[in-house]
Amino acid sequence: MSTIPGRAIPDLTLQMMEGSAERDMHIVIDTSEKTFANNLHFIMSAVIGPVVCLLGMAGNILSIITWQRPGMGGSTGRYLIGQGVANLCLLLMFLLCDSLQYWLPAVKYSVIYGAFFSYFGFPVFYLAITCSIWYTVGLTVDRYIMVCWITKAKRLCNEARANVGLVLITLNSFMINVPHFASFTPVFLKHSGEVNNSNIEKPKVAFTQTNFGAGEGGKFYEFWIHCIVLILVPWVSVLYMNIMIILKISEANNRMADKKTSQSLKKSKESENQITRLLLCVTFTFLFCIGLQCIAQCLWMKKPPGANLLMVSASYSFGKTGILFNSSLNFVLYCLTGKRFRIELLKMFGLINKDLLLSSSMNTSTSNISTTSSGTPSSTRPVTKSA
């Protein structure tokens, strides 16, 4: 629990910095700032966060089911299923380890909850974050190969390779997050409280940081390993690869423009725009949400001279909510930019006219035959199935 002066904030994302604000601040802090920071954490953790989590969990469940349906397979589908599972786990752990402490403050004093938080909830939350981030990297690498290394795509981009990639990412994420399993420990005391001057026993929180978690080793791990390596490196990688994908698609369509009829050129441009929108939406949502969290965490851990730590703490609440939005918005992005996903989702709920779908498929086939006969090889068309 972070111990910002005033009211204790049971904030999951600030657990690693317990007491550091109080030890490092040797100035008198305005009470209004404390109230603002505390109220902001409460709103984000007890009101906005849970709403985002519940909607995001429903969206991720629907996404997982939809990507598992026949015709939605392939390497892209496997990565999106893995990402959905990781995001679902992340949102659930946030509810249990952060929001629950605001809804039921007494739960913090339960030894059972202390053991759950220390040995499962806290480390699994960060494990889910790491998996979700690196599944995004895996998905981007998969799409990069499909677009930029077309000759190698058939050999490298398939479900078997994607399954291997998911397993390797999960194992490496677990190993790199082992220190989080040693960051907190439950407090097993016969009398889990302290007596004040009035001889009234005050309850104590049933979990506390370990020597590693509170020491220099824990701080080094959180900043250099978790923040820089596990967040900043994939952030830069995803940005670079998606820029290259967009440039490659644009180059390919411009090169084929003079070989197509006006109708086929229009359809090609529409396909290009659809892929571009999907990539830009997913990528920049990821970059913005994760980047905001990383900046806030780095500021909190480094505590630059002159910084108002309560305001940094308040900004961290936005970074924390950014993680939740990043884990919840994929379903919305799929629906807005993925035509195949929308169609399959509507079919799953029985809301699409099968005759209309059959007619659309026949029209698409006729258009493809016409395009091929006009002299444009079908192998040069942009791949848009995974969108």
ZAMARGU-4260 file (C-alpha; in steps of 0.2 Angstrom, whole numbers, plus 5000, padded with zeros to 4 digits):
<rodrens>
0) 5000/5000/5000 | 5007/5017/4996 | 5008/5028/5010 | 5006/5046/5003 | 5003/5057/5018
5) 4985/5059/5022 | 4974/5044/5018 | 4982/5027/5013 | 4979/5023/4995 | 4978/5004/4991
10) 4984/5007/4973 | 4990/4991/4964 | 5001/5001/4952 | 5010/5011/4966 | 5012/4996/4978
15) 5031/4994/4973 | 5034/5012/4979 | 5027/5011/4996 | 5032/5024/5008 | 5045/5032/4996
20) 5035/5048/4994 | 5034/5051/5012 | 5053/5047/5015 | 5058/5058/5000 | 5047/5073/5003
25) 5054/5085/5015 | 5042/5099/5011 | 5025/5104/5018 | 5012/5098/5005 | 4996/5108/5002
30) 4981/5098/5009 | 4971/5102/4993 | 4984/5093/4983 | 4983/5078/4994 | 4964/5078/4993
35) 4965/5080/4974 | 4977/5065/4972 | 4967/5054/4984 | 4951/5058/4975 | 4958/5055/4958
40) 4965/5038/4963 | 4948/5033/4970 | 4938/5039/4955 | 4950/5029/4943 | 4951/5013/4954
45) 4934/5012/4961 | 4923/5020/4948 | 4930/5022/4930 | 4942/5007/4931 | 4929/4994/4936
50) 4917/5000/4922 | 4931/4999/4909 | 4936/4982/4916 | 4919/4974/4915 | 4916/4981/4897
55) 4933/4976/4892 | 4931/4958/4899 | 4915/4956/4890 | 4923/4962/4874 | 4938/4951/4876
60) 4927/4936/4878 | 4918/4940/4862 | 4934/4942/4853 | 4941/4926/4859 | 4926/4916/4854
65) 4925/4925/4837 | 4943/4922/4832 | 4941/4904/4836 | 4927/4901/4824 | 4930/4892/4808
70) 4937/4903/4794 | 4945/4915/4807 | 4961/4905/4810 | 4978/4908/4804 | 4993/4915/4813
75) 4985/4932/4816 | 4970/4924/4824 | 4981/4914/4836 | 4990/4930/4842 | 4974/4939/4844
80) 4966/4925/4854 | 4982/4925/4865 | 4981/4944/4867 | 4963/4942/4872 | 4967/4930/4886
85) 4981/4940/4893 | 4970/4956/4893 | 4956/4946/4901 | 4967/4941/4915 | 4974/4958/4917
90) 4957/4966/4919 | 4952/4953/4931 | 4967/4955/4942 | 4965/4974/4942 | 4947/4971/4949
95) 4953/4959/4963 | 4969/4968/4968 | 4965/4986/4966 | 4946/4990/4965 | 4942/4977/4978
100) 4952/4986/4991 | 4942/5002/4988 | 4925/4993/4988 | 4929/4983/5003 | 4943/4991/5013
105) 4942/4977/5027 | 4948/4964/5014 | 4966/4971/5016 | 4967/4965/5034 | 4962/4947/5029
110) 4977/4935/5029 | 4969/4925/5015 | 4968/4940/5004 | 4986/4945/5010 | 4992/4928/5003
115) 4982/4929/4987 | 4989/4947/4984 | 5007/4943/4988 | 5009/4926/4979 | 4996/4927/4965
120) 4987/4943/4962 | 5001/4956/4961 | 5013/4945/4951 | 5000/4939/4939 | 4994/4956/4935
125) 5012/4961/4929 | 5014/4944/4920 | 4998/4948/4911 | 5004/4966/4906 | 5020/4958/4900
130) 5012/4945/4890 | 4999/4957/4882 | 5013/4969/4877 | 5024/4956/4869 | 5009/4947/4861
135) 5006/4963/4852 | 5025/4963/4846 | 5022/4945/4840 | 5007/4950/4831 | 5016/4965/4823
140) 5031/4954/4818 | 5018/4941/4810 | 5010/4955/4800 | 5027/4963/4795 | 5032/4946/4788
145) 5016/4944/4778 | 5018/4961/4770 | 5036/4964/4769 | 5043/4946/4767 | 5030/4939/4756
150) 5041/4925/4749 | 5043/4919/4767 | 5026/4922/4774 | 5019/4904/4769 | 5033/4896/4779
155) 5034/4907/4794 | 5016/4914/4796 | 5005/4899/4801 | 4996/4893/4816 | 5009/4881/4822
160) 5023/4895/4821 | 5011/4906/4830 | 5007/4893/4844 | 5026/4891/4847 | 5028/4910/4847
165) 5014/4912/4860 | 5022/4898/4871 | 5039/4906/4870 | 5033/4923/4874 | 5023/4916/4889
170) 5038/4907/4896 | 5050/4921/4894 | 5037/4933/4902 | 5035/4922/4917 | 5054/4920/4920
175) 5057/4939/4918 | 5042/4942/4931 | 5049/4930/4944 | 5055/4945/4955 | 5037/4951/4956
180) 5033/4934/4965 | 5046/4940/4978 | 5040/4958/4980 | 5027/4956/4993 | 5024/4944/5008
185) 5009/4940/5018 | 5009/4946/5037 | 5006/4930/5048 | 5004/4938/5065 | 4993/4931/5080
190) 4988/4949/5083 | 4989/4958/5066 | 4987/4975/5074 | 4995/4988/5084 | 4989/4996/5101
195) 4988/5015/5102 | 4987/5026/5117 | 4969/5022/5120 | 4973/5004/5121 | 4962/5001/5105
200) 4970/4989/5093 | 4972/4995/5075 | 4972/4982/5061 | 4987/4981/5050 | 4987/4977/5032
205) 4990/4958/5029 | 5003/4960/5016 | 5019/4970/5015 | 5034/4973/5004 | 5049/4961/5006
210) 5067/4967/5008 | 5069/4964/4990 | 5054/4974/4985 | 5058/4989/4996 | 5077/4989/4992
215) 5088/4995/4978 | 5087/4978/4969 | 5068/4980/4968 | 5069/4998/4962 | 5083/4993/4949
220) 5072/4979/4942 | 5056/4990/4941 | 5065/5004/4932 | 5078/4996/4920 | 5070/4979/4917
225) 5052/4981/4918 | 5050/4999/4912 | 5064/5001/4900 | 5067/4983/4893 | 5049/4976/4894
230) 5039/4991/4889 | 5050/5004/4880 | 5059/4991/4868 | 5042/4984/4862 | 5035/5001/4861
235) 5049/5006/4849 | 5048/4990/4839 | 5029/4990/4836 | 5031/5009/4830 | 5045/5005/4818
240) 5037/4989/4811 | 5020/4997/4808 | 5027/5012/4799 | 5037/5000/4788 | 5021/4990/4785
245) 5011/5005/4780 | 5025/5011/4768 | 5026/4994/4760 | 5007/4993/4757 | 5007/5011/4750
250) 5022/5007/4739 | 5014/4991/4732 | 4997/4999/4728 | 5006/5014/4719 | 5016/5002/4709
255) 5001/4992/4703 | 4990/5007/4700 | 4993/5009/4682 | 4989/4991/4678 | 4972/4991/4685
260) 4955/4997/4679 | 4947/5011/4688 | 4935/4999/4698 | 4949/4987/4704 | 4960/5002/4708
265) 4946/5009/4719 | 4944/4993/4728 | 4963/4991/4731 | 4963/5009/4738 | 4949/5004/4750
270) 4958/4988/4755 | 4974/4999/4758 | 4964/5011/4769 | 4956/4998/4779 | 4972/4990/4783
275) 4980/5006/4787 | 4966/5011/4798 | 4967/4995/4808 | 4986/4996/4810 | 4985/5014/4815
280) 4971/5012/4827 | 4978/4997/4836 | 4996/5003/4836 | 4993/5021/4842 | 4981/5015/4855
285) 4995/5004/4861 | 5008/5017/4860 | 4998/5030/4868 | 4992/5020/4883 | 5008/5010/4887
290) 5018/5026/4884 | 5008/5036/4896 | 5010/5023/4909 | 5029/5021/4906 | 5032/5040/4907
295) 5022/5041/4924 | 5031/5026/4931 | 5048/5033/4927 | 5044/5050/4934 | 5038/5042/4950
300) 5053/5031/4952 | 5066/5044/4948 | 5058/5058/4957 | 5066/5072/4947 | 5071/5087/4958
305) 5057/5100/4960 | 5044/5088/4955 | 5028/5088/4964 | 5026/5069/4969 | 5008/5070/4973
310) 5005/5077/4956 | 5016/5063/4948 | 5005/5051/4959 | 4989/5058/4952 | 4996/5057/4934
315) 5000/5039/4937 | 4982/5036/4940 | 4979/5041/4922 | 4993/5029/4916 | 4985/5015/4926
320) 4969/5018/4917 | 4978/5019/4901 | 4983/5001/4903 | 4965/4996/4906 | 4959/5005/4890
325) 4973/4997/4880 | 4967/4980/4886 | 4948/4984/4883 | 4948/4993/4867 | 4953/4979/4855
330) 4936/4973/4853 | 4930/4990/4848 | 4944/4992/4836 | 4940/4975/4828 | 4922/4980/4825
335) 4926/4997/4818 | 4940/4992/4806 | 4939/4973/4803 | 4925/4968/4791 | 4928/4949/4792
340) 4927/4951/4811 | 4910/4961/4810 | 4903/4948/4799 | 4908/4933/4809 | 4902/4942/4825
345) 4885/4945/4817 | 4884/4927/4811 | 4888/4921/4828 | 4873/4930/4835 | 4862/4926/4820
350) 4860/4944/4815 | 4866/4943/4797 | 4856/4938/4782 | 4864/4922/4775 | 4857/4926/4758
355) 4864/4943/4758 | 4881/4936/4764 | 4880/4923/4749 | 4876/4937/4737 | 4891/4947/4743
360) 4903/4932/4741 | 4897/4929/4724 | 4900/4947/4719 | 4917/4947/4727 | 4922/4931/4717
365) 4915/4939/4701 | 4925/4955/4704 | 4941/4945/4707 | 4939/4935/4691 | 4936/4951/4682
370) 4952/4958/4689 | 4962/4943/4685 | 4956/4942/4667 | 4961/4961/4665 | 4979/4956/4667
375) 4983/4959/4686 | 4990/4943/4694 | 4980/4938/4709 | 4996/4935/4719 | 5000/4954/4719
380) 4984/4959/4728 | 4986/4965/4746 | 4982/4952/4759 | 4967/4959/4769 | 4960/4943/4776
385) 4968/4945/4793 | 4960/4962/4795
</rodrens>
